[in-house]
Amino acid sequence: MRAKELISAVSVLVGTVVGIGIFGVPFTFIKSGFLAGLLMLGVTFAITLLLNLAFGEVALRTEGNHQLTGYAEAYLGRNWKKAILFTYTLGIYSALLIYTIISGEFLATLLSVTPYILSPEKLSLIFFAVGSLAILAGVKRISWLEIVTVAMLLLTVGALTFISIPKINLSSIPLFRLEFLFLPYGVLLFALRGSPAIPMQREILEGKEKYLKKAIIWGTTLPAIMYLIFAFVVAGVSGEATSPEVVLGLIPFLGFPILFIISLFGVLAIGTSFFGLGTALYESFHYDFHISKGLAWFSVIFPPLLLFVFGIRDFINVMNLAGSVAIGLESIIFIMIYRRIKKSGQREPEYSLDFSNWVWYLIIGLLIVGIAYTLIV
């Protein structure tokens, strides 16, 4: 196997995972305390990794190309396909809307060093147009871009860490605040989500599916490490002044150069995620619902664009809904699919998980608690 294929498969997942959610992580770590944030990161990472590996096994046990809606129909029936379609599209539409909202702010910062002045709203629409065309281009034609972009993301986090080390003040980082213990949960669950990219990983590794497990593990672990480093650096520099979107809280400490770097990182992160999730939804409409390519593409881009044009631009509330509720419900239904597939898969998979039932019951319980907490608190 050529190393490039494995790197490409890992990059597709990393590029889908690392998005706007990373900018909410430092703020939640400060509010809950770093140790509490680290605990929540460990919990959400474990849940995400198990679900991603299970998703990979589902993909390997099933013939043909599908997304979650297709697996729901194959193993639970058409009614469940409709149920999962609601949570699946809600989550991805919310994510695409979030990326569109925040992209304008990042692009405005990057262009502030030039004489070209456009409003963040117009820049958001430009970003949306470019991302939509990338989805139409297809994963096979621009998968190399994921490798380049993920490499740049890693370099950006490294540069931010190097620049910030002299300004880190450990005494400014609170360790534990019981009243905000669960605050990082929804943000982290949203920030780590990348399962829609797993069918694309299998597509890239066609004929070499035995490497899918390794690609999933690396593709899930690298973003978690990036989030931990990013949260530590930002929290260590700005402390209690850490802002929800990171940038404003860092300006007094690091100035415009670091603001420019973070904005560049933001554009790269949300660009790869926009493409990855948009492509996953496009493939679901096309493969699982047999919609023509043109209509499937239009069905992906029109709802979030319409919401943005009509002024739905509170990305914090949208992120909260997408993370705890949509992804939580989707994950619970997926576990039901996974348990069914153990008995009725269509082919022998290249790997198979062997966990006790109580592990999956525990995950379902945690997801239900997260949904209830978000809706009630």
Beta strands, then each sheet from edge to edge (+ up, - down):
end
